């Protein structure tokens, strides 16, 4: 269990291997792994097969939100994994690891296909019209319900975890420690808001297959990548506009109110017409009980229906 691991409050690649000292013991006790990160590589998941086996056997789940993949190879393997169809019933996960451990590409594709098929690996893509999605939080939960969360400079890439390449650090918080539990709760809340695409207007979190289908570029040639090609920018904007419209709650005129069919009354319609003719300026003056509130809401709803994006 996580409580038995004696995690430190901070890890730095200047002093130790974050992968060996933190990731391996943490994932070896995980049944849920949530990660929101700017740059992602498959190597992090598949280089810890013992931990992955534990998570799979315990019907655990991995949820990844990322902004960019760092290699074309990762993208190709993910696409193949999504499309892969096991000819027979799903094999045992440990057998799958042993059977294909010598052929890296086929091995990853089949493991991905297994995880996608069982729903134990879900990936979402965080897109922004300008700039980068650069969140770096992780939440790990064990079978006892204890959690750790972490944040810091580190992306979910092999170079981020190799002390010979990047200099990185993370801070770790434990749900069973007073004063640290609030951080765990906040990180989990932040992740869930991202996952449900309700974090902010500026970040759109989309289903991975949908992004791939729309041919949105999710490969970063380097970690300062910002879309610049006109056609790529156009596709991204179209996709974001479409998804933003779908996710927005747009007001509509009700078909009935209090069990009665709704229909705008003549005096209300006349008031709205006068308001429109006055360039949408003026004060609505109606007698008590004649529907000032309904008239106002109806007018605003009609404006929202006719001017895209105003809602």
Secondary structure, DSSP 8 states (H G I E B T S, - for coil): -GGGG---SEEETTTS-HIIIIIHHHHTT-SEEEEEEEEE-THHHHT-HHHHHHHHHTT-EEEEEEEEES-HHHHHHHHHHHH---SSS---HHHHHHHTTT-HHHHHHHHHHHHHHHTSEEEEEEEESSS----EEEEEE-TTS-EEEEEES--BSHHHH-TTT---EEEEEETTSTTTHHHHHHHHHHHHHHHTT-S-SSEEEEEHHHHHHTT---B-SSTT-----HHHHHHHHHHHHHHHHHHS------SEETTEE----HHHHHHHHHHHHTTS-S-----TTS-HHHHHHHHHHHHHHHSTT--
